[in-house]
């Protein structure tokens, strides 16, 4: 028995779209990242609670705590202080810069 060819012997036609019009000049936007938002919350006078950070970033509470310990403390080297207030809510804030 003769084998059948596995590929088509006809040439493949590739259709290309018309060239796109030149795009407008890209203007960089000053976009605030979630990391910037969290650091701004931590720099406030009274700091921020986990609930406030969750509301600002749409992160889960465990992700927020992981961000505080991993990114802020370890990667950025910023000291974060945690205190429990009289109302029982734990608040986090950035330690003053040592000079």
C-alpha positions in Angstrom: 0.0 0.0 0.0 1.2 3.4 -0.9 1.4 6.1 1.9 -0.6 9.2 1.5 1.2 12.5 1.9 0.6 14.0 5.3 0.9 17.6 4.3 -1.0 19.4 1.7 0.8 20.0 -1.6 -1.0 23.2 -2.3 0.8 26.5 -1.3 -0.5 28.2 1.8 -1.9 31.6 1.3 -1.2 34.1 4.0 -3.5 37.1 4.1 -2.1 40.1 5.8 -4.2 43.0 7.1 -3.7 46.5 5.8 -1.0 48.4 7.7 -2.4 50.2 10.7 -2.3 53.9 10.9 0.4 55.5 13.0 -0.6 55.6 16.6 -0.7 58.9 18.5 2.4 59.7 20.5 2.4 57.7 23.7 2.0 60.0 26.7 3.0 58.4 30.0 0.4 58.7 32.6 1.3 59.2 36.2 -0.4 56.1 37.5 -0.3 55.4 41.2 0.5 51.8 42.0 -1.1 49.8 44.9 2.3 49.8 46.6 2.3 53.6 46.5 -1.2 53.7 47.9 -0.3 51.5 50.8 2.8 53.4 51.6 0.8 56.7 51.6 -1.7 55.1 54.0 1.1 54.0 56.3 2.7 57.4 56.3 -0.4 59.1 57.7 -0.3 60.4 61.2 -2.5 57.6 62.6 -1.3 54.9 60.1 -3.7 52.4 58.6 -5.5 49.3 59.7 -5.7 46.1 57.6 -9.3 46.9 56.8 -8.4 50.3 55.4 -5.6 48.8 53.2 -7.9 46.0 52.0 -10.6 48.6 51.0 -8.0 50.7 49.2 -6.3 47.9 47.2 -9.0 45.1 46.9 -6.5 42.6 48.4 -7.4 39.9 50.8 -6.3 40.5 54.4 -3.7 37.7 54.3 -2.2 39.2 51.2 -2.1 42.6 52.8 -0.2 41.2 55.8 2.2 39.4 53.5 2.8 42.6 51.6 3.7 44.4 54.8 6.1 41.8 55.9 7.6 40.8 52.5 7.6 43.8 50.3 7.7 46.7 52.8 9.9 45.2 55.6 12.2 42.9 53.7 12.4 44.2 50.1 12.1 47.9 50.7 13.8 47.8 54.1 11.1 50.1 55.7 10.4 49.6 59.4 6.7 49.1 60.0 5.4 49.5 63.5 2.2 47.7 64.7 0.2 48.9 67.7 -3.2 47.9 69.0 -5.3 50.9 70.0 -7.7 51.2 72.8 -10.5 50.3 70.4 -8.8 46.9 69.8 -8.0 47.7 66.2 -4.4 47.0 65.1 -2.8 49.9 63.2 0.3 49.9 61.1 2.5 52.9 60.4 5.9 53.6 59.0 8.6 54.2 61.6 10.2 57.7 61.6 13.4 57.9 59.5 16.5 57.6 61.6 19.1 60.3 60.9 
